[in-house]
Amino acid sequence: MLSLKKSLNTHCFSSIACKIVAAVLFFNGPLNAQEKLYPNTFPLSQVTLIDGPFSKARDLNIKTLLAYDVDRLLAPYLKEADIPARKPSYKNWEGLDGHIGGHYLTALALNYASTKNPECKVRMDDMVAELKACQLKNGAKHPEWGVGYVGGVPNSLEIWSTLKKGDFKAYRAAWVPWYNVHKMYAGLRDAWLYGGNQDAKDIFLKFCDWAIDVTSGLSESQMQSMLDTEHGGMNEELADAYQITGDKKYMVAAKRFSHQRLLTPMAAGIDNLDNQHANTQVPKAVGFQRIAELSHDDQYTKSSNFFWETVTGNRTLAFGGNSRREFFPSVAASTDFVNDVEGPESCNTYNMLKLTEGLFREQPDAKYADFYERALYNHILSTQHPEHGGYVYFTPVRPRHYRVYSAPNEAMWCCVGSGMENHGKYNEFIYTHKKDSLYLNLFIASTLNWKEKNITLKQETSFPDEEQSTLTITKGSAKFTLMLRHPSWVKEGTLQIFINGKAISYKKLPSSYIGVQRTWKKGDVIKVIMPMQTTIEQMPNVPEYIAIMHGPILLAAKTATEQLKGLVADDSRWGHIAGGQKLPVDKAPIIIEDNVSEIPEKIVPVEGHAMTFSFANEKIINPEKLVLEPFYRVHDSRYMAYWMRLTPLQYVNYLDSIAKIETDKLNLDKRTVDFVAPGEQQPEVDHAWRHENSRTGSNADEFWRDAYNGGYFSYNMSTQGLTDLLLNVRYQIAATAGKKFEIYVDDQKLKIVDHTEETHKPGFYHEEYRIPAEMLKGKQQVRIKFLSLSGKSTAPIYRVRLVKSE
């Protein structure tokens, strides 16, 4: 610090050096904005991580963040404002330009607030200055719709100018415009909230005014129709604007941006999440909670609470994640968790933790901290590569599959954006306070500087490698109630608390807080001992699959490091999916045990290795030398996170029934060159979906799409340069009977499909149509189109694949 001050007083060798010096000198304590916007939480600057897995992850994340090119991140905003960009924007996820920039701004602000890193401050301030120029230029150039706008959405002019008039054609043809700009709303808010940039606050509020203005002419039905398209957490941002300013117009707008299709049934205690795109729903609920917190509206309170309860209680896997192929499965479709490789999405858990934090602010219940802890250790911490810092999109639980990681300046996925933020706020929920109570929520090595009480507290622990945590008052004296969490995973009567070496008694049960009120003073030592047990958890709705937990920690086993295709993703459109070979589930390790309750006793610690276990169970089929360890330590490997558990009789029957089915599935996957699931949002967007007179639905938990009365739908599909391909289409027999329609490849007719003579029967089946080589020669992709005849409809189409010959 002294050398930096001297440099400032003498000579700055470069502008960037001057900015870094200024950023260091700027930081002078907590930002009151954090306490105003989020009561009962501590400013990030008051909680410091001590050496451990979380501090290491944060430091690695800062290094990763600083490897990104700010000029390229800014390019989409400059382009839409008609300001020359210094460098081209990142190409990955074309059509969603600008969505990463807001996340990046938030990440810089979080890490600056937590660590005082000066380069984070410099980059943040530079971005805000450029965004301010964009906002001014948009307003000057497009006064009829652009005053206050600062977004990187491609084709902003047409989208927003027509939407303001109630014309949604350009809006619906674009890739989730409100979702896109929501990231910048959050980034600007956070640059002020955590980074202290006043310009960011002004830009944010003007941006909120723009959202109100551009939708002011829309009726309620038009607003709800607009909100049918994924729109992020726009209601949350507008509610925050209300909290910042006190101006009721923002709360009115927040409620107008709340999707009744989710709000109303959730408030009534009705779970309507089956087959819904998961991360479209979670941010809505985050906004519902924020509105409830600030306006005390009972409908929003009931809705956000029930949403959290049903997702965490019925739809969440052992590591805290939810969804498969980005959608919430129904009960019957939950086997997809095992069958598919697109497991829970990291963004979902990022947003579920936001919702959890908000609900805890309203009502500090230990159940929220229990979920938070589980999701933080097992999912969020695990989604960062421990060496190069790459981020994870999907976490498969298919036996013996693997995950892929991003690389800086490539692979600009949504989960890269949320990942940038995740590892910068590990100090956010360790401690909270309410009136004269201090809550210890998480057992993470850290120090708390509670300035309001003039108290400094140090927590020393290597949890989960040890089953205890020690808190020491290192400064000050004050009377308050220390609320010590009794985790749900600690058996009743086994938690021990010592104050200055003396055991205290308590009457609380697991998943509660134990309050100790006294005048605390420097030198007081609180020791919490929390014995962990090995337990078994069944997969929701798929009880034959189990997870092995030790305390709140998911234990997993590495199985192989071969065939990890795309382990570090490139810029390809589907690089976020672990596209390597699927291994047969019937050949994976299977636990043969009559009694599930007896499995934990057959899992034993490995001497000399913390949180490491082995099976003392000779009944595991397809045994390998398997070692169980925390899932967050499993990287660069195929793994077992869920295990099939069968009785001996079930196992015999299973082998008879599954082998051929599994072989057929894997053979089709192996032949597949490209694949699209009609009716599912993300796969259709990924394949540049076009349509006219088309509709969607679901049957037997599978989505479908059809076209009617001369309408069509089409997709761009990759050929990988191959010319010996077939089109594989999945139909439902009953819905196909009596249908006649046409299929085209790049506007050349491939097939007239005639099912007019077929009868109604149950079940699904596949048809394959060979594509002439001349339709494929010299092409990396083709457009597959399904065309209905005049006055007729196509059959419902459930799956479309380009496949190689057998």
C-alpha positions in Angstrom: 0.0 0.0 0.0 2.8 2.5 0.9 4.5 2.0 -2.4 1.3 2.6 -4.3 0.7 5.8 -2.4 4.2 7.0 -3.2 3.6 6.1 -6.8 0.5 8.3 -6.8 2.4 11.2 -5.3 5.2 11.0 -7.8 4.5 9.6 -11.2 2.1 7.1 -12.8 3.7 5.1 -15.5 0.5 4.3 -17.2 -3.2 5.2 -17.0 -4.1 1.7 -15.9 -1.6 2.0 -13.0 -3.1 5.2 -12.0 -6.6 3.7 -12.0 -5.4 0.7 -9.9 -3.9 3.1 -7.3 -7.1 5.1 -7.2 -9.1 2.0 -6.7 -6.9 0.9 -3.8 -7.3 4.3 -2.1 -11.0 4.4 -2.8 -11.9 1.5 -0.6 -12.5 2.7 2.9 -14.9 0.4 4.5 -18.4 -1.1 4.1 -20.8 0.3 1.6 -24.1 1.3 3.3 -25.9 0.4 0.2 -25.6 -3.3 0.8 -27.2 -3.0 4.2 -30.0 -0.8 2.9 -30.8 -3.1 0.0 -30.4 -6.4 1.8 -31.2 -5.9 5.5 -29.7 -8.4 8.0 -26.8 -9.3 5.8 -23.3 -8.1 6.3 -21.4 -6.1 3.7 -19.0 -8.4 1.9 -16.1 -6.3 3.1 -16.9 -7.2 6.7 -16.5 -11.0 6.1 -13.1 -12.3 5.1 -12.4 -15.8 4.0 -9.5 -17.6 5.7 -7.4 -20.2 3.8 -9.5 -23.1 2.7 -11.4 -24.5 -0.3 -13.6 -21.4 -0.7 -10.8 -18.8 -0.5 -8.8 -20.8 -3.0 -11.8 -21.0 -5.3 -12.4 -17.2 -5.0 -8.7 -16.4 -5.7 -8.7 -18.7 -8.7 -11.9 -17.1 -10.0 -10.4 -13.6 -9.8 -7.5 -14.8 -11.9 -9.9 -16.4 -14.4 -12.0 -13.2 -14.6 -9.0 -11.1 -15.3 -8.1 -13.3 -18.3 -11.3 -12.1 -20.1 -11.1 -9.3 -22.6 -13.3 -6.4 -21.5 -13.3 -4.8 -25.0 -14.9 -7.9 -26.4 -17.4 -8.1 -23.6 -18.4 -4.5 -24.3 -18.6 -4.9 -28.1 -22.3 -5.9 -28.2 -23.5 -2.8 -26.3 -21.3 -0.5 -28.4 -22.6 -2.1 -31.6 -26.2 -1.6 -30.7 -25.5 2.0 -29.7 -23.8 2.5 -33.0 -20.5 3.3 -31.3 -17.4 1.7 -32.9 -16.1 -1.2 -30.9 -12.4 -1.7 -30.3 -12.7 -5.5 -30.8 -15.3 -7.9 -32.1 -17.6 -9.5 -29.6 -17.3 -13.2 -28.5 -18.9 -15.4 -31.1 -20.2 -18.2 -29.0 -24.0 -18.3 -28.5 -24.6 -15.9 -31.3 -27.9 -14.2 -30.9 -27.5 -13.8 -27.2 -24.8 -11.2 -27.5 -24.5 -9.1 -24.3 -25.7 -11.6 -21.8 -22.2 -12.2 -20.3 -21.3 -8.6 -19.8 -23.8 -8.0 -17.0 -22.6 -11.1 -15.2 -19.0 -10.0 -15.6 -19.8 -6.6 -14.1 -21.5 -8.2 -11.1 -18.5 -10.5 -10.6 -16.0 -7.6 -10.7 -18.1 -5.8 -8.1 -18.5 -8.8 -5.8 -14.8 -9.6 -5.9 -13.8 -6.0 -5.3 -16.1 -5.7 -2.3 -14.7 -9.0 -0.9 -11.0 -8.6 -1.6 -10.3 -4.9 -2.5 -8.7 -6.2 -5.7 -7.8 -3.0 -7.5 -7.9 -4.4 -11.1 -11.5 -5.6 -10.5 -12.4 -2.0 -9.6 -10.6 -0.5 -12.6 -12.3 -2.9 -15.0 -15.7 -2.3 -13.4 -15.4 1.5 -13.6 -14.2 1.4 -17.2 -17.2 -0.8 -18.2 -19.6 1.5 -16.5 -18.1 4.5 -18.3 -18.5 2.8 -21.7 -22.1 1.7 -20.8 -23.0 5.3 -19.8 -21.9 6.4 -23.3 -24.0 3.7 -24.8 -27.1 4.8 -22.8 -26.6 8.4 -23.8 -26.2 7.5 -27.5 -29.2 5.3 -27.6 -31.4 8.0 -26.1 -30.1 10.6 -28.5 -30.4 8.4 -31.6 -33.7 6.8 -30.8 -35.7 9.2 -28.6 -39.0 7.4 -29.5 -37.9 4.2 -27.7 -34.3 4.2 -26.7 -34.0 6.8 -23.8 -32.3 4.9 -20.9 -31.6 1.8 -22.9 -28.3 0.0 -22.6 -28.4 -3.5 -24.0 -26.4 -5.7 -26.3 -29.4 -7.6 -27.7 -28.8 -8.1 -31.5 -31.3 -6.1 -33.6 -32.3 -4.0 -30.6 -33.8 -1.3 -32.8 -36.4 -3.5 -34.4 -37.2 -5.6 -31.3 -37.9 -2.7 -28.9 -39.4 -0.2 -31.3 -42.0 -2.7 -32.4 -42.6 -4.2 -29.0 -43.4 -0.7 -27.7 -46.2 -0.6 -30.3 -47.5 -4.0 -29.2 -46.0 -5.9 -32.1 -44.1 -9.0 -30.8 -43.0 -10.5 -34.1 -39.4 -9.3 -33.9 -39.4 -9.9 -30.1 -40.4 -13.6 -30.5 -38.0 -14.2 -33.3 -35.1 -13.0 -31.1 -33.4 -15.1 -28.4 -34.9 -14.1 -25.1 -34.4 -10.3 -25.1 -35.6 -9.6 -21.6 -33.5 -12.4 -20.2 -30.5 -10.9 -22.0 -30.9 -7.3 -20.7 -31.8 -8.6 -17.2 -28.1 -9.5 -16.7 -27.1 -5.9 -17.4 -29.7 -4.6 -15.0 -28.1 -6.8 -12.3 -24.6 -5.9 -13.3 -25.3 -2.1 -13.1 -27.1 -2.5 -9.7 -24.2 -4.5 -8.3 -21.5 -2.1 -9.6 -23.1 0.5 -7.4 -24.2 -1.8 -4.6 -20.9 -3.6 -4.1 -18.5 -1.4 -6.1 -19.7 2.0 -5.0 -19.9 3.4 -8.6 -22.6 6.1 -8.5 -22.8 6.3 -12.3 -23.9 2.7 -12.3 -26.8 3.5 -10.0 -27.9 6.4 -12.3 -27.7 4.2 -15.4 -29.6 1.4 -13.6 -32.5 3.6 -12.6 -32.7 5.2 -16.1 -32.7 1.7 -17.5 -35.6 0.8 -15.2 -37.4 3.9 -16.4 -36.8 2.6 -20.0 -38.4 -0.8 -19.1 -41.5 1.0 -17.7 -41.7 3.3 -20.8 -41.2 0.6 -23.5 -44.0 -1.5 -22.0 -46.3 1.4 -20.9 -48.6 0.9 -23.9 -49.1 -2.8 -23.4 -52.3 -4.1 -21.9 -52.1 -6.7 -19.1 -52.8 -9.5 -21.5 -50.1 -8.3 -23.8 -47.7 -8.1 -20.8 -48.5 -11.6 -19.8 -48.1 -12.8 -23.4 -44.7 -11.1 -23.5 -43.7 -12.8 -20.3 -44.3 -16.2 -21.9 -40.8 -15.8 -23.3 -38.0 -16.3 -20.8 -37.3 -12.9 -19.2 -34.9 -13.6 -16.3 -35.6 -11.8 -13.0 -36.9 -8.4 -14.4 -39.4 -8.2 -11.5 -36.5 -8.5 -9.0 -34.6 -5.6 -10.6 -37.6 -3.3 -10.6 -38.4 -4.2 -7.0 -34.8 -3.3 -6.1 -35.3 0.1 -7.9 -38.3 0.6 -5.6 -36.1 -0.2 -2.5 -33.4 2.2 -3.7 -35.7 5.1 -4.5 -38.9 4.6 -2.6 -40.7 5.4 -5.8 -43.9 3.3 -6.1 -43.8 3.2 -9.9 -41.1 0.7 -9.7 -43.1 -1.7 -7.5 -46.0 -1.3 -9.9 -43.7 -2.3 -12.7 -42.2 -5.2 -10.8 -45.7 -6.7 -10.4 -46.5 -6.0 -14.1 -43.3 -8.0 -14.9 -44.5 -11.0 -12.7 -45.7 -13.9 -14.7 -49.2 -14.9 -13.6 -48.8 -18.4 -15.1 -46.4 -19.2 -12.3 -47.4 -16.8 -9.6 -51.1 -17.7 -9.3 -50.8 -21.6 -9.1 -47.8 -21.4 -6.8 -49.7 -19.0 -4.4 -52.5 -21.6 -4.4 -50.1 -24.4 -3.5 -50.3 -26.0 -7.0 -47.1 -27.4 -8.5 -47.3 -26.8 -12.3 -43.6 -27.2 -13.0 -43.7 -30.4 -15.0 -42.0 -30.0 -18.3 -41.3 -26.3 -17.7 -37.9 -24.8 -18.5 -36.4 -24.7 -15.0 -34.2 -21.6 -15.2 -37.0 -19.6 -16.7 -39.1 -20.3 -13.6 -36.5 -19.8 -10.7 -35.7 -16.2 -11.5 -39.4 -15.4 -11.5 -39.7 -16.8 -8.0 -36.7 -14.8 -6.9 -38.6 -11.7 -8.0 -41.8 -12.9 -6.3 -39.8 -13.2 -3.0 -38.3 -9.8 -3.5 -41.7 -8.2 -4.1 -43.1 -10.0 -1.0 -40.2 -8.9 1.1 -40.6 -5.2 0.1 -44.4 -4.9 -0.3 -45.7 -7.6 2.1 -48.1 -8.8 -0.6 -49.5 -12.1 0.7 -49.9 -13.7 -2.8 -46.2 -13.2 -3.5 -45.2 -14.5 -0.1 -47.2 -17.7 -0.6 -45.9 -18.1 -4.2 -42.2 -17.8 -3.4 -42.5 -20.0 -0.3 -44.3 -22.8 -2.1 -42.0 -22.6 -5.1 -39.0 -23.1 -2.8 -40.7 -25.9 -0.9 -41.7 -27.9 -3.9 -38.5 -27.5 -5.8 -36.2 -28.4 -2.9 -38.5 -31.0 -1.5 -39.7 -32.8 -4.7 -37.4 -31.9 -7.6 -33.8 -31.6 -6.2 -31.0 -34.1 -6.4 -28.7 -34.9 -3.5 -26.1 -32.2 -4.5 -28.7 -29.4 -4.6 -29.3 -29.2 -8.4 -32.5 -29.7 -10.3 -33.7 -30.2 -13.9 -32.6 -32.4 -16.8 -32.2 -31.1 -20.3 -32.9 -27.7 -18.6 -36.5 -28.8 -17.9 -38.3 -30.0 -14.7 -39.2 -33.6 -15.4 -42.5 -35.1 -14.3 -42.5 -38.0 -11.9 -42.7 -40.5 -14.7 -39.8 -38.8 -16.6 -37.5 -38.6 -13.7 -35.5 -41.6 -15.0 -34.1 -39.1 -17.5 -31.7 -38.0 -14.7 -30.1 -41.4 -15.3 -30.7 -41.7 -19.0 -29.6 -38.3 -20.2 -26.2 -36.6 -19.9 -27.7 -33.1 -19.6 -28.2 -33.1 -15.9 -28.9 -30.2 -13.5 -27.9 -26.8 -14.8 -25.6 -24.7 -12.7 -27.6 -21.5 -13.3 -30.6 -23.1 -11.6 -28.7 -23.6 -8.3 -27.2 -20.1 -8.6 -30.8 -18.7 -8.7 -32.1 -21.1 -6.0 -29.5 -19.8 -3.6 -30.6 -16.3 -4.4 -34.2 -17.3 -3.5 -33.0 -19.1 -0.4 -31.1 -16.0 0.8 -34.2 -13.8 0.3 -36.5 -16.2 2.2 -34.0 -16.4 5.0 -33.9 -12.6 5.2 -37.6 -12.6 5.8 -37.6 -15.6 8.2 -34.3 -17.0 9.4 -35.2 -20.7 9.4 -32.5 -23.4 9.6 -34.0 -25.3 6.7 -32.8 -22.6 4.4 -29.3 -22.8 5.7 -29.4 -26.6 5.4 -30.2 -26.4 1.7 -27.8 -23.6 1.1 -24.9 -25.5 2.6 -25.7 -28.6 0.6 -26.0 -26.8 -2.7 -23.0 -24.6 -2.0 -20.5 -27.4 -1.2 -21.8 -30.1 -3.6 -22.9 -28.1 -6.6 -21.5 -24.5 -6.7 -18.0 -25.3 -5.4 -17.8 -28.3 -7.7 -18.5 -26.3 -10.9 -15.1 -24.7 -10.9 -12.1 -26.5 -12.3 -9.5 -26.4 -9.5 -6.6 -25.6 -11.9 -7.7 -23.6 -14.8 -10.9 -22.1 -13.3 -13.3 -23.2 -16.0 -17.0 -23.3 -15.3 -19.5 -26.2 -15.6 -22.9 -26.0 -17.3 -24.5 -29.5 -16.8 -23.8 -31.9 -14.0 -24.8 -35.4 -15.2 -25.7 -38.1 -12.8 -25.8 -40.8 -15.4 -23.5 -43.5 -14.1 -20.0 -43.2 -15.4 -20.4 -40.0 -17.4 -18.5 -36.7 -16.9 -18.6 -32.9 -17.0 -17.0 -30.4 -19.3 -15.5 -27.0 -18.5 -15.3 -23.7 -20.2 -12.1 -21.9 -21.1 -11.5 -18.1 -20.7 -12.5 -16.1 -23.8 -14.4 -19.1 -25.3 -17.6 -20.9 -24.5 -19.7 -17.9 -23.4 -22.6 -19.9 -21.9 -25.1 -18.7 -19.4 -23.5 -20.8 -16.7 -20.2 -19.1 -17.5 -21.9 -15.9 -16.5 -23.4 -17.2 -13.3 -20.2 -19.0 -12.6 -18.2 -15.8 -12.7 -20.4 -14.6 -9.9 -20.7 -17.8 -7.8 -17.1 -17.9 -6.6 -17.0 -14.3 -5.6 -19.7 -14.4 -2.9 -18.8 -17.4 -0.7 -18.6 -14.9 2.2 -22.2 -13.7 1.7 -24.2 -16.2 3.9 -21.7 -17.4 6.5 -23.1 -14.9 9.0 -26.3 -12.9 9.1 -27.9 -10.8 11.8 -31.3 -9.7 12.9 -31.8 -7.1 15.7 -29.4 -8.3 18.4 -28.9 -11.8 17.1 -25.9 -13.0 15.2 -26.5 -16.1 13.1 -23.8 -18.6 12.3 -25.1 -20.3 9.2 -22.1 -22.0 7.6 -19.0 -23.6 8.9 -16.5 -21.9 6.7 -13.1 -20.5 7.9 -13.5 -16.7 8.1 -13.4 -13.6 10.1 -16.4 -11.3 10.8 -16.0 -7.6 11.6 -19.4 -6.7 13.0 -18.8 -2.9 13.0 -22.2 -2.1 14.5 -21.3 -4.0 17.7 -17.5 -3.3 17.5 -17.0 -7.0 17.6 -14.5 -9.1 15.5 -15.1 -12.9 15.4 -12.8 -15.5 13.9 -14.0 -18.9 12.8 -11.4 -21.6 12.4 -12.4 -24.9 10.8 -11.4 -27.3 8.1 -14.9 -28.6 7.8 -15.9 -31.0 6.3 -12.5 -32.6 6.8 -13.1 -32.2 10.5 -16.3 -32.3 12.5 -15.9 -29.1 14.5 -15.6 -25.4 14.2 -14.1 -22.9 16.7 -15.1 -19.3 17.0 -13.1 -16.8 18.9 -14.0 -13.2 19.8 -10.8 -11.4 18.9 -12.0 -7.8 19.5 -14.6 -5.9 21.4 -17.3 -6.6 23.9 -21.1 -6.5 23.4 -24.3 -8.2 24.5 -26.0 -10.2 21.8 -27.5 -13.6 21.1 -25.3 -16.0 19.1 -27.5 -18.2 17.1 -25.6 -21.5 16.4 -27.0 -23.7 13.7 -27.9 -27.3 14.6 -27.6 -28.9 11.1 -30.2 -31.3 10.0 -27.5 -33.9 9.3 -26.4 -34.0 13.0 -28.3 -36.6 14.9 -30.4 -35.4 17.8 -28.4 -35.3 21.0 -25.0 -35.5 19.4 -24.2 -31.8 18.7 -21.9 -30.4 21.4 -21.3 -26.7 22.2 -18.5 -25.5 24.5 -18.1 -21.9 25.7 -14.7 -21.2 27.2 -14.3 -25.0 27.7 -17.6 -25.5 29.5 -20.3 -27.6 27.8 -23.7 -25.9 27.5 -27.1 -27.7 27.4 -29.8 -27.0 24.9 -33.2 -28.4 23.9 -33.3 -27.7 20.2 -33.7 -30.4 17.5 -31.8 -30.8 14.2 -32.4 -28.1 11.6 -32.8 -25.3 14.1 -30.8 -22.6 15.8 -29.5 -22.7 19.4 -29.4 -19.2 20.9 -26.8 -18.3 23.5 -27.3 -14.8 24.9 -24.6 -13.1 27.0 -22.2 -10.3 27.0 -19.4 -11.5 24.7 -15.9 -10.2 25.1 -12.5 -10.5 23.6 -11.0 -13.9 24.3 -14.3 -15.9 24.5 -14.0 -19.2 22.6 -17.0 -21.1 21.3 -16.4 -24.6 20.0 -19.1 -26.6 18.1 -18.7 -30.3 17.5 -21.0 -31.8 14.9 -20.6 -35.5 14.3 -21.3 -36.5 10.7 -23.0 -39.8 9.7 -23.0 -41.7 6.4 -26.6 -41.8 5.1 -28.4 -42.9 1.9 -30.8 -40.7 -0.1 -33.0 -42.0 -2.8 -33.3 -40.1 -6.1 -36.6 -38.2 -6.3 -39.2 -40.5 -8.0 -36.5 -43.0 -8.9 -36.0 -44.9 -5.6 -33.8 -47.6 -7.1 -31.0 -45.0 -7.5 -29.3 -43.8 -4.3 -26.8 -41.2 -3.3 -24.3 -41.7 -0.5 -24.0 -38.7 1.8 -21.5 -38.0 4.7 -23.1 -35.2 6.7 -24.2 -32.7 4.0 -21.5 -33.8 1.6 -22.2 -36.0 -1.5 -19.7 -38.8 -1.9 -18.8 -39.8 -5.4 -16.3 -42.1 -7.0 -14.0 -41.6 -10.0 -14.3 -44.5 -12.5 -12.2 -43.7 -15.6 -10.4 -40.9 -17.3 -10.6 -42.2 -20.9 -12.9 -40.9 -23.7 -13.5 -37.5 -22.1 -14.4 -35.8 -25.4 -14.6 -32.0 -25.1 -13.4 -32.0 -21.5 -12.4 -28.4 -22.0 -15.0 -26.9 -24.3 -14.3 -25.0 -27.5 -16.5 -22.4 -29.0 -18.8 -24.9 -30.7 -22.5 -24.3 -30.1 -23.0 -27.5 -28.1 -19.6 -27.6 -26.4 -21.3 -27.3 -23.0 -22.6 -30.8 -23.3 -20.4 -33.8 -22.4 -20.8 -35.4 -25.8 -18.4 -38.3 -25.3 -19.6 -41.9 -25.4 -22.3 -43.0 -23.0 -21.4 -46.1 -21.1 -24.0 -48.8 -20.5 -25.8 -48.3 -17.2 -26.2 -52.0 -16.8 -22.4 -52.4 -16.8 -21.9 -49.7 -14.1 -21.3 -50.6 -10.5 -24.6 -51.7 -8.9 -25.1 -52.2 -5.2 -26.8 -55.5 -4.4 -28.3 -55.2 -0.9 -31.6 -56.3 0.6 -31.7 -53.5 3.2 -30.8 -49.9 2.2 -30.3 -49.0 5.9 -27.4 -51.5 6.1 -25.4 -49.9 3.3 -23.8 -47.1 5.4 -22.1 -49.5 7.8 -20.4 -51.1 4.8 -18.8 -47.8 3.8 -15.6 -47.3 5.8 -13.1 -44.5 6.2 -9.7 -44.7 4.4 -7.1 -44.3 7.1 -5.0 -41.2 6.9 -7.2 -39.5 4.2 -9.9 -37.1 5.4 -13.3 -37.5 3.9 -12.2 -40.5 1.9 -14.0 -43.9 2.1 -14.1 -47.3 0.5 -16.7 -50.0 0.1 -16.4 -53.0 2.5 -19.2 -54.6 0.5 -18.3 -57.5 -1.8 -21.8 -57.4 -3.3 -21.1 -54.5 -5.6 -21.4 -55.8 -9.2 -18.9 -54.7 -11.8 -16.5 -53.7 -9.1 -13.7 -51.4 -9.7 -11.2 -50.0 -7.2 -13.6 -47.4 -6.1 -12.8 -44.7 -3.6 -15.5 -42.4 -2.3 -14.7 -38.7 -1.8 -16.5 -35.4 -1.8 -18.1 -34.7 -5.2 -16.6 -31.2 -5.2 -13.1 -32.8 -5.5 -14.0 -35.0 -8.5 -12.7 -33.5 -11.7 -11.4 -34.6 -15.1 -13.0 -38.0 -14.7 -16.0 -40.1 -15.3 -17.8 -40.7 -12.0 -20.5 -42.3 -10.0 -22.7 -39.9 -8.1 -25.8 -42.0 -8.0 -25.8 -45.8 -7.7 -28.4 -48.3 -8.6 -29.4 -50.4 -5.6 -31.2 -53.6 -6.1 -32.1 -56.7 -4.1 -30.6 -59.9 -5.5 -34.0 -60.9 -7.0 -34.4 -57.5 -8.6 -30.9 -57.7 -10.0 -31.7 -61.0 -11.9 -34.9 -59.5 -13.3 -33.1 -56.2 -14.2 -30.5 -58.0 -16.3 -33.2 -59.8 -18.3 -35.1 -56.5 -19.0 -32.5 -53.8 -19.4 -29.6 -55.2 -21.5 -31.3 -55.0 -24.9 -33.1 -51.7 -24.2 -29.8 -50.2 -23.1 -27.9 -51.5 -26.1 -30.6 -50.1 -28.5 -30.4 -46.7 -26.9 -26.7 -46.5 -27.0 -26.6 -47.7 -30.6 -29.0 -44.9 -31.6 -26.9 -42.4 -29.7 -23.7 -43.6 -31.3 -25.2 -43.2 -34.8 -26.6 -39.7 -34.1 -24.9 -36.8 -35.8 -27.3 -34.1 -34.6 -30.4 -34.2 -32.5 -33.3 -31.8 -31.7 -36.2 -32.2 -29.3 -39.2 -30.3 -30.9 -41.2 -28.3 -28.4 -38.3 -27.8 -25.9 -37.1 -24.2 -25.7 -33.3 -24.6 -25.7 -32.9 -27.3 -28.3 -35.1 -25.4 -30.7 -33.2 -22.1 -30.2 -30.0 -24.0 -30.6 -31.1 -25.2 -34.0 -32.4 -21.8 -35.3 -36.0 -22.9 -35.2 -38.4 -21.2 -37.6 -42.2 -21.7 -37.8 -45.6 -20.6 -39.0 -48.9 -22.1 -37.9 -47.1 -24.4 -35.5 -48.0 -25.5 -32.0 -46.5 -27.6 -29.2 -47.7 -30.0 -26.5 -46.6 -32.9 -24.5 -47.7 -36.5 -24.2 -46.3 -39.3 -22.0 -43.9 -36.6 -20.7 -42.4 -36.0 -24.1 -42.7 -32.7 -25.9 -43.9 -32.6 -29.5 -44.4 -30.0 -32.3 -46.7 -30.0 -35.3 -47.8 -27.6 -38.1 -51.2 -27.0 -39.4 -53.1 -25.5 -42.4 -50.1 -25.1 -44.7 -47.8 -24.1 -41.9 -44.3 -25.5 -41.2 -41.5 -25.7 -38.7 -37.8 -26.2 -39.5 -34.4 -26.6 -37.9 -30.8 -26.1 -38.9 -29.1 -29.5 -38.3 -25.4 -30.3 -38.5 -24.2 -32.9 -41.0 -20.6 -32.8 -39.8 -19.8 -32.8 -43.6 -21.1 -36.4 -44.0 -23.1 -37.5 -47.0 -24.4 -40.9 -45.9 -27.1 -39.9 -43.5 -30.7 -40.7 -42.7 -33.4 -38.6 -41.1 -34.7 -40.3 -38.0 -38.1 -39.1 -36.7 -39.9 -40.2 -33.5 -43.7 -40.5 -33.7 -46.5 -41.6 -31.4 -48.5 -44.2 -33.3 -52.0 -43.0 -32.1 -51.3 -39.4 -33.0 -49.7 -40.3 -36.4 -52.7 -42.2 -37.8 -54.5 -40.4 -40.6 -51.8 -37.8 -41.1 -50.2 -36.8 -44.4 -47.4 -34.2 -44.7 -44.1 -33.4 -46.4 -40.5 -33.2 -45.3 -37.9 -31.0 -47.0 -34.1 -30.7 -46.9 -33.0 -27.2 -47.8 -36.3 -26.7 -49.7 -35.9 -29.9 -51.7 -38.7 -32.4 -51.0 -37.3 -35.4 -49.3 -40.5 -37.4 -48.5 -44.3 -37.3 -48.5 -45.2 -39.1 -45.3 -48.5 -40.8 -45.6 -50.0 -42.4 -42.5 -53.7 -42.1 -43.7 -54.2 -45.8 -43.7 -52.8 -46.5 -40.2 -54.9 -47.3 -37.3 -54.7 -45.9 -33.8 -52.4 -47.9 -31.6 -50.5 -47.1 -28.4 -46.7 -46.5 -28.1 -43.9 -44.7 -29.9 -41.8 -45.6 -32.8 -39.1 -44.3 -35.2 -39.0 -44.0 -38.9 -35.9 -43.3 -41.0 -35.7 -41.7 -44.4 -32.5 -41.8 -46.4 -31.2 -38.4 -47.5 -29.7 -38.4 -51.1 -26.0 -37.7 -51.0 -26.5 -34.8 -53.5 -28.7 -33.0 -50.9 -25.8 -33.2 -48.4 -22.6 -32.8 -50.5 -20.4 -29.9 -49.5 -22.7 -28.9 -46.6 -21.9 -28.6 -42.9 -25.6 -28.1 -42.1 -29.0 -28.5 -43.7 -32.4 -27.1 -42.8 -35.0 -29.8 -42.1 -38.6 -28.7 -42.6 -41.9 -30.3 -41.8 -44.7 -28.9 -44.0 -48.4 -29.4 -43.4 -50.9 -29.5 -46.3 -53.7 -27.0 -46.7 -56.4 -27.7 -44.2 -54.4 -30.5 -42.6 -51.8 -31.0 -39.9 -48.6 -32.9 -39.6 -48.2 -35.7 -37.2 -46.8 -34.5 -33.8 -43.0 -34.8 -34.1 -41.3 -35.9 -30.9 -37.6 -36.2 -31.9 -35.6 -35.4 -35.0 -32.1 -36.8 -35.6 -29.6 -37.0 -38.4 -28.1 -40.4 -38.1 -25.4 -42.4 -39.8 -26.2 -45.7 -41.5 -26.0 -48.7 -39.2 
